[in-house]
């Protein structure tokens, strides 16, 4: 059933992860000049963020698959765990790439500032955990109903 609360959690997670493509997670500022750090690149600087893109897109696709596997709750639980690790890896990768860019000679002397969009992957991680918990509760409810029969 698509109208369950875990579906709302998973869909919200997808929206939060899509926000990473639109808004920067970090920005580098110096003397009025600002270079945003998006998940797919950094302004005019040519940097390779393929790992971030792959982690984000694979998380989004996996979450969409999880939503439509509502008849197989055990598979949903497993895929939610996988998605949790992907999103946690995305968070670590965002900070890793931000630190590597900070060491880049082209942004030397710039101050690195966190942007509000950095909350999106953290919120996505929390929502996936909540969805996993709700799916487990549904599975326990179905098992207890089967025991009564």
N, CA, C and O of each residue as an XYZ file, in Angstrom:
596
protein
N       0.849     -1.181      0.000
C       0.000      0.000      0.000
C       0.890      1.238      0.000
O       1.808      1.370      0.809
N       0.604      2.100     -0.888
C       1.446      3.276     -1.050
C       1.085      4.372     -0.044
O       1.871      5.303      0.132
N      -0.047      4.301      0.607
C      -0.457      5.377      1.505
C       0.056      5.196      2.933
O      -0.503      5.795      3.852
N       1.077      4.408      3.151
C       1.622      4.210      4.480
C       2.551      5.361      4.839
O       3.017      6.095      3.967
N       2.819      5.513      6.156
C       3.644      6.635      6.584
C       5.095      6.479      6.141
O       5.778      7.479      5.919
N       5.582      5.233      6.007
C       6.958      5.072      5.539
C       7.122      5.528      4.101
O       8.220      5.910      3.696
N       6.052      5.496      3.327
C       6.109      6.008      1.960
C       6.315      7.522      1.974
O       7.048      8.063      1.146
N       5.672      8.191      2.907
C       5.862      9.641      3.047
C       7.309      9.929      3.440
O       7.927     10.856      2.915
N       7.852      9.128      4.370
C       9.244      9.309      4.775
C      10.189      9.096      3.597
O      11.107      9.887      3.382
N       9.968      8.038      2.842
C      10.852      7.729      1.715
C      10.738      8.769      0.605
O      11.743      9.152      0.005
N       9.518      9.224      0.332
C       9.347     10.256     -0.696
C       9.995     11.568     -0.262
O      10.599     12.261     -1.081
N       9.875     11.910      1.010
C      10.531     13.124      1.527
C      12.040     13.003      1.426
O      12.731     13.983      1.147
N      12.549     11.805      1.653
C      13.986     11.567      1.519
C      14.437     11.808      0.087
O      15.483     12.414     -0.147
N      13.650     11.337     -0.865
C      13.984     11.568     -2.272
C      14.023     13.067     -2.571
O      14.922     13.537     -3.268
N      13.063     13.807     -2.053
C      13.045     15.255     -2.281
C      14.260     15.934     -1.670
O      14.843     16.827     -2.284
N      14.649     15.520     -0.462
C      15.836     16.105      0.167
C      17.092     15.821     -0.655
O      17.951     16.692     -0.796
N      17.202     14.621     -1.190
C      18.379     14.292     -1.989
C      18.384     15.021     -3.328
O      19.454     15.335     -3.850
N      17.214     15.295     -3.889
C      17.147     16.090     -5.122
C      17.579     17.530     -4.853
O      18.162     18.180     -5.720
N      17.290     18.024     -3.649
C      17.708     19.387     -3.293
C      19.219     19.570     -3.366
O      19.698     20.683     -3.581
N      19.967     18.495     -3.191
C      21.430     18.593     -3.269
C      21.913     18.956     -4.672
O      22.998     19.516     -4.831
N      21.112     18.639     -5.686
C      21.481     19.023     -7.041
C      21.212     20.498     -7.315
O      21.787     21.078     -8.236
N      20.342     21.101     -6.517
C      19.921     22.476     -6.771
C      20.694     23.491     -5.926
O      21.113     24.535     -6.426
N      20.876     23.177     -4.651
C      21.493     24.128     -3.729
C      22.884     23.662     -3.315
O      23.126     22.460     -3.202
N      23.812     24.616     -3.086
C      25.169     24.233     -2.679
C      25.217     23.802     -1.216
O      24.470     24.304     -0.376
N      26.113     22.862     -0.933
C      26.285     22.415      0.447
C      27.362     23.235      1.155
O      27.299     23.418      2.371
N      28.337     23.723      0.415
C      29.373     24.605      0.947
C      29.569     25.753     -0.035
O      29.189     25.661     -1.202
N      30.159     26.822      0.447
C      30.571     27.896     -0.450
C      31.899     28.445      0.047
O      32.206     28.421      1.239
N      32.662     28.933     -0.896
C      33.961     29.509     -0.595
C      33.876     31.000     -0.897
O      33.554     31.393     -2.018
N      34.169     31.837      0.114
C      34.019     33.281     -0.039
C      35.334     33.993      0.249
O      36.110     33.619      1.128
N      35.540     35.062     -0.560
C      36.708     35.926     -0.348
C      36.473     37.222     -1.098
O      36.247     37.213     -2.308
N      36.524     38.322     -0.392
C      36.413     39.659     -0.995
C      35.192     39.794     -1.907
O      35.308     40.316     -3.015
N      34.056     39.342     -1.467
C      32.828     39.477     -2.235
C      32.648     38.426     -3.306
O      31.572     38.329     -3.895
N      33.667     37.642     -3.573
C      33.563     36.569     -4.558
C      33.123     35.294     -3.846
O      33.644     34.947     -2.786
N      32.164     34.610     -4.441
C      31.658     33.383     -3.838
C      31.650     32.270     -4.874
O      31.150     32.440     -5.985
N      32.215     31.124     -4.490
C      32.220     29.950     -5.356
C      31.407     28.867     -4.650
O      31.836     28.370     -3.609
N      30.244     28.488     -5.186
C      29.426     27.465     -4.531
C      29.951     26.059     -4.820
O      30.443     25.782     -5.913
N      29.842     25.192     -3.841
C      30.212     23.783     -3.999
C      28.928     22.974     -4.106
O      28.276     22.679     -3.104
N      28.579     22.622     -5.330
C      27.405     21.794     -5.585
C      27.835     20.338     -5.655
O      29.029     20.040     -5.707
N      26.879     19.444     -5.658
C      27.188     18.022     -5.666
C      27.785     17.583     -7.007
O      28.432     16.538     -7.081
N      27.577     18.359     -8.049
C      28.081     17.993     -9.374
C      29.237     18.864     -9.836
O      29.710     18.692    -10.959
N      29.706     19.786     -9.019
C      30.851     20.593     -9.411
C      30.931     21.885     -8.637
O      30.161     22.130     -7.709
N      31.889     22.710     -9.043
C      32.152     23.942     -8.327
C      32.303     25.106     -9.278
O      33.415     25.392     -9.722
N      31.258     25.763     -9.595
C      31.348     26.969    -10.406
C      32.180     26.777    -11.660
O      31.936     25.861    -12.446
N      33.163     27.646    -11.840
C      34.030     27.563    -13.015
C      35.151     26.562    -12.831
O      35.768     26.147    -13.812
N      35.431     26.164    -11.600
C      36.516     25.224    -11.358
C      36.139     23.842    -11.872
O      35.030     23.361    -11.643
N      37.059     23.226    -12.555
C      36.811     21.896    -13.096
C      37.285     20.854    -12.087
O      38.476     20.562    -11.987
N      36.360     20.319    -11.365
C      36.671     19.262    -10.408
C      35.770     18.068    -10.699
O      34.680     18.226    -11.250
N      36.218     16.894    -10.334
C      35.483     15.682    -10.634
C      34.736     15.212     -9.394
O      35.351     14.759     -8.429
N      33.432     15.316     -9.418
C      32.588     14.909     -8.303
C      31.721     13.714     -8.695
O      30.580     13.604     -8.245
N      32.244     12.833     -9.515
C      31.472     11.697    -10.009
C      30.995     10.791     -8.869
O      29.891     10.251     -8.930
N      31.818     10.625     -7.838
C      31.435      9.778     -6.704
C      30.205     10.340     -6.013
O      29.296      9.588     -5.659
N      30.164     11.659     -5.816
C      29.003     12.281     -5.178
C      27.747     12.103     -6.026
O      26.675     11.806     -5.500
N      27.881     12.280     -7.312
C      26.735     12.138     -8.205
C      26.220     10.696     -8.177
O      25.013     10.466     -8.090
N      27.137      9.729     -8.250
C      26.728      8.323     -8.246
C      26.071      7.926     -6.930
O      25.068      7.211     -6.929
N      26.627      8.382     -5.812
C      26.019      8.066     -4.518
C      24.625      8.662     -4.406
O      23.701      8.006     -3.925
N      24.474      9.893     -4.844
C      23.172     10.558     -4.737
C      22.139      9.926     -5.669
O      21.013      9.652     -5.252
N      22.511      9.697     -6.912
C      21.565      9.130     -7.877
C      21.202      7.694     -7.486
O      20.040      7.300     -7.579
N      22.188      6.918     -7.052
C      21.873      5.542     -6.651
C      20.975      5.519     -5.421
O      20.116      4.645     -5.307
N      21.153      6.456     -4.506
C      20.267      6.545     -3.339
C      18.846      6.901     -3.767
O      17.881      6.316     -3.273
N      18.721      7.840     -4.667
C      17.392      8.249     -5.138
C      16.688      7.096     -5.838
O      15.510      6.846     -5.585
N      17.396      6.393     -6.713
C      16.792      5.270     -7.437
C      16.417      4.153     -6.468
O      15.336      3.573     -6.572
N      17.303      3.856     -5.532
C      17.015      2.804     -4.563
C      15.806      3.148     -3.697
O      14.990      2.276     -3.401
N      15.686      4.391     -3.295
C      14.531      4.811     -2.500
C      13.234      4.711     -3.295
O      12.195      4.345     -2.747
N      13.291      5.033     -4.577
C      12.097      4.891     -5.426
C      11.707      3.427     -5.572
O      10.520      3.103     -5.597
N      12.688      2.544     -5.668
C      12.401      1.111     -5.746
C      11.785      0.629     -4.438
O      10.843     -0.164     -4.449
N      12.308      1.100     -3.323
C      11.798      0.687     -2.014
C      10.324      1.051     -1.870
O       9.542      0.273     -1.323
N       9.946      2.217     -2.353
C       8.550      2.647     -2.240
C       7.615      1.652     -2.913
O       6.541      1.359     -2.388
N       8.010      1.134     -4.061
C       7.119      0.247     -4.818
C       7.290     -1.234     -4.479
O       6.669     -2.085     -5.116
N       8.114     -1.549     -3.496
C       8.232     -2.927     -3.018
C       7.399     -3.144     -1.761
O       7.797     -3.907     -0.881
N       6.260     -2.487     -1.669
C       5.473     -2.518     -0.442
C       4.907     -3.892     -0.118
O       4.500     -4.122      1.021
N       4.863     -4.811     -1.071
C       4.355     -6.158     -0.800
C       5.418     -7.064     -0.175
O       5.093     -8.094      0.417
N       6.663     -6.683     -0.307
C       7.763     -7.486      0.226
C       8.506     -6.657      1.284
O       9.507     -6.003      0.993
N       7.997     -6.704      2.497
C       8.534     -5.851      3.563
C       9.939     -6.252      3.986
O      10.730     -5.386      4.361
N      10.273     -7.534      3.937
C      11.617     -7.947      4.335
C      12.667     -7.394      3.364
O      13.757     -6.996      3.775
N      12.324     -7.376      2.079
C      13.236     -6.787      1.096
C      13.325     -5.270      1.287
O      14.387     -4.674      1.107
N      12.197     -4.655      1.653
C      12.198     -3.214      1.935
C      13.135     -2.897      3.101
O      13.900     -1.934      3.040
N      13.077     -3.692      4.145
C      13.926     -3.475      5.311
C      15.398     -3.573      4.922
O      16.208     -2.731      5.310
N      15.739     -4.608      4.152
C      17.120     -4.777      3.714
C      17.581     -3.607      2.845
O      18.677     -3.081      3.037
N      16.747     -3.204      1.896
C      17.124     -2.108      0.999
C      17.182     -0.768      1.733
O      17.956      0.109      1.350
N      16.385     -0.602      2.767
C      16.483      0.617      3.590
C      17.824      0.675      4.303
O      18.416      1.745      4.440
N      18.302     -0.481      4.758
C      19.628     -0.513      5.394
C      20.710     -0.150      4.389
O      21.621      0.617      4.700
N      20.609     -0.703      3.183
C      21.578     -0.372      2.135
C      21.522      1.126      1.826
O      22.555      1.777      1.672
N      20.314      1.655      1.741
C      20.146      3.078      1.465
C      20.717      3.932      2.596
O      21.267      5.005      2.347
N      20.590      3.463      3.830
C      21.166      4.176      4.968
C      22.679      4.281      4.820
O      23.264      5.335      5.067
N      23.306      3.182      4.415
C      24.761      3.209      4.223
C      25.160      4.091      3.043
O      26.185      4.771      3.101
N      24.364      4.089      1.975
C      24.659      4.959      0.829
C      24.578      6.438      1.219
O      25.438      7.234      0.843
N      23.549      6.792      1.965
C      23.387      8.189      2.356
C      24.462      8.596      3.352
O      24.963      9.719      3.297
N      24.822      7.695      4.266
C      25.916      7.993      5.197
C      27.225      8.176      4.428
O      28.024      9.055      4.750
N      27.434      7.347      3.420
C      28.614      7.505      2.568
C      28.585      8.817      1.801
O      29.625      9.440      1.587
N      27.400      9.233      1.389
C      27.252     10.517      0.696
C      27.641     11.670      1.617
O      28.335     12.597      1.200
N      27.196     11.610      2.860
C      27.527     12.672      3.818
C      29.037     12.742      4.027
O      29.624     13.824      4.016
N      29.662     11.577      4.219
C      31.116     11.541      4.408
C      31.823     12.055      3.159
O      32.795     12.803      3.259
N      31.342     11.658      1.987
C      31.972     12.078      0.730
C      31.838     13.588      0.513
O      32.758     14.220     -0.006
N      30.713     14.163      0.901
C      30.546     15.613      0.750
C      31.597     16.353      1.581
O      32.236     17.286      1.093
N      31.772     15.936      2.827
C      32.773     16.582      3.672
C      34.189     16.316      3.169
O      35.041     17.202      3.235
N      34.451     15.115      2.670
C      35.767     14.784      2.132
C      36.098     15.654      0.929
O      37.190     16.217      0.845
N      35.153     15.764     -0.006
C      35.396     16.576     -1.196
C      35.523     18.056     -0.846
O      36.307     18.772     -1.469
N      34.760     18.521      0.143
C      34.876     19.924      0.557
C      36.258     20.201      1.129
O      36.846     21.248      0.857
N      36.779     19.268      1.921
C      38.122     19.447      2.475
C      39.182     19.390      1.386
O      40.154     20.144      1.430
N      39.006     18.497      0.401
C      39.967     18.424     -0.700
C      39.946     19.684     -1.548
O      40.994     20.152     -1.992
N      38.765     20.235     -1.775
C      38.659     21.465     -2.563
C      39.295     22.620     -1.794
O      39.907     23.506     -2.390
N      39.151     22.606     -0.481
C      39.735     23.659      0.356
C      41.257     23.692      0.214
O      41.870     24.754      0.317
N      41.859     22.536     -0.022
C      43.309     22.448     -0.201
C      43.742     22.832     -1.607
O      44.936     22.988     -1.864
N      42.784     22.989     -2.525
C      43.068     23.343     -3.913
C      43.691     24.733     -3.973
O      43.284     25.635     -3.242
N      44.658     24.898     -4.827
C      45.362     26.178     -4.922
C      44.472     27.292     -5.479
O      44.719     28.469     -5.215
N      43.438     26.931     -6.248
C      42.577     27.947     -6.847
C      41.650     28.605     -5.831
O      41.170     29.712     -6.072
N      41.389     27.957     -4.715
C      40.541     28.543     -3.675
C      41.343     28.806     -2.404
O      40.769     28.951     -1.325
N      42.651     28.867     -2.526
C      43.501     29.155     -1.367
C      43.192     30.565     -0.867
O      43.112     31.507     -1.656
N      43.024     30.700      0.410
C      42.717     31.994      0.994
C      41.227     32.263      1.096
O      40.823     33.248      1.715
N      40.408     31.417      0.508
C      38.959     31.556      0.613
C      38.500     30.941      1.929
O      39.086     29.969      2.405
N      37.473     31.497      2.502
C      36.908     30.905      3.713
C      35.772     29.965      3.311
O      34.937     30.301      2.472
N      35.758     28.793      3.920
C      34.748     27.796      3.600
C      33.585     27.947      4.572
O      33.772     27.958      5.789
N      32.379     28.064      4.014
C      31.186     28.215      4.840
C      30.180     27.132      4.501
O      29.957     26.819      3.331
N      29.573     26.560      5.539
C      28.513     25.582      5.333
C      27.242     26.311      4.926
O      26.959     27.413      5.395
N      26.485     25.673      4.045
C      25.229     26.234      3.581
C      24.060     25.437      4.163
O      24.244     24.297      4.590
N      22.866     26.022      4.185
C      21.705     25.305      4.732
C      21.385     23.987      4.026
O      20.783     23.100      4.631
N      21.772     23.847      2.776
C      21.482     22.610      2.041
C      22.260     21.423      2.595
O      21.966     20.280      2.245
N      23.236     21.670      3.446
C      23.987     20.579      4.055
C      23.126     19.775      5.022
O      23.467     18.646      5.376
N      22.017     20.358      5.444
C      21.087     19.657      6.331
C      20.313     18.579      5.560
O      19.843     17.615      6.163
N      20.176     18.728      4.252
C      19.370     17.813      3.436
C      19.824     16.355      3.541
O      18.975     15.495      3.777
N      21.120     16.021      3.380
C      21.473     14.603      3.489
C      21.329     14.064      4.908
O      21.050     12.879      5.093
N      21.515     14.912      5.904
C      21.340     14.473      7.289
C      19.865     14.190      7.563
O      19.524     13.198      8.207
N      18.994     15.069      7.071
C      17.552     14.841      7.213
C      17.138     13.594      6.437
O      16.286     12.831      6.894
N      17.735     13.386      5.272
C      17.424     12.197      4.474
C      17.819     10.931      5.232
O      17.087      9.942      5.217
N      18.960     10.962      5.886
C      19.402      9.809      6.667
C      18.428      9.507      7.802
O      18.073      8.350      8.030
N      18.002     10.536      8.504
C      17.047     10.347      9.602
C      15.705      9.816      9.091
O      15.095      8.953      9.723
N      15.255     10.325      7.966
C      13.980      9.870      7.410
C      14.032      8.412      6.948
O      13.046      7.687      7.079
N      15.166      7.980      6.411
C      15.298      6.582      6.009
C      15.275      5.677      7.240
O      14.687      4.597      7.211
N      15.914      6.121      8.314
C      15.888      5.346      9.555
C      14.461      5.252     10.097
O      14.036      4.189     10.549
N      13.723      6.360     10.051
C      12.323      6.336     10.498
C      11.468      5.435      9.609
O      10.603      4.715     10.106
N      11.704      5.471      8.309
C      10.953      4.605      7.392
C      11.258      3.140      7.666
O      10.355      2.303      7.648
N      12.515      2.828      7.917
C      12.894      1.457      8.225
C      12.208      0.977      9.499
O      11.746     -0.162      9.570
N      12.143      1.837     10.492
C      11.467      1.497     11.741
C       9.972      1.246     11.502
O       9.408      0.303     12.057
N       9.337      2.076     10.687
C       7.906      1.907     10.395
C       7.653      0.626      9.605
O       6.646     -0.047      9.827
N       8.543      0.286      8.697
C       8.395     -0.951      7.928
C       8.523     -2.160      8.858
O       7.759     -3.118      8.743
N       9.490     -2.112      9.778
C       9.642     -3.205     10.739
C       8.399     -3.354     11.615
O       7.984     -4.473     11.916
N       7.806     -2.237     12.023
C       6.577     -2.308     12.827
C       5.442     -2.948     12.033
O       4.681     -3.744     12.583
N       5.317     -2.612     10.748
C       4.302     -3.242      9.898
C       4.538     -4.742      9.795
O       3.595     -5.531      9.862
N       5.787     -5.129      9.634
C       6.115     -6.552      9.522
C       5.777     -7.285     10.823
O       5.251     -8.398     10.789
N       6.075     -6.672     11.957
C       5.729     -7.289     13.237
C       4.216     -7.397     13.401
O       3.725     -8.396     13.926
N       3.477     -6.396     12.963
C       2.017     -6.431     13.046
C       1.440     -7.558     12.199
O       0.525     -8.258     12.633
N       1.966     -7.734     11.004
C       1.486     -8.793     10.126
C       1.822    -10.165     10.720
O       0.998    -11.078     10.673
N       3.012    -10.311     11.270
C       3.385    -11.591     11.884
C       2.512    -11.905     13.104
O       2.120    -13.054     13.308
N       2.211    -10.893     13.907
C       1.367    -11.149     15.076
C      -0.060    -11.496     14.653
O      -0.719    -12.297     15.315
N      -0.536    -10.916     13.582
C      -1.878    -11.246     13.070
C      -1.894    -12.670     12.515
O      -2.898    -13.372     12.637
N      -0.798    -13.094     11.912
C      -0.717    -14.457     11.397
C      -0.689    -15.480     12.532
O      -1.198    -16.590     12.372
N      -0.109    -15.127     13.658
C      -0.062    -16.043     14.795
C      -1.454    -16.247     15.385
O      -1.756    -17.324     15.899
N      -2.308    -15.215     15.315
C      -3.638    -15.321     15.878
C      -4.555    -16.225     15.069
O      -5.524    -16.766     15.602
N      -4.258    -16.391     13.794
C      -5.129    -17.201     12.913
C      -5.010    -18.654     13.177
O      -5.675    -19.456     12.522
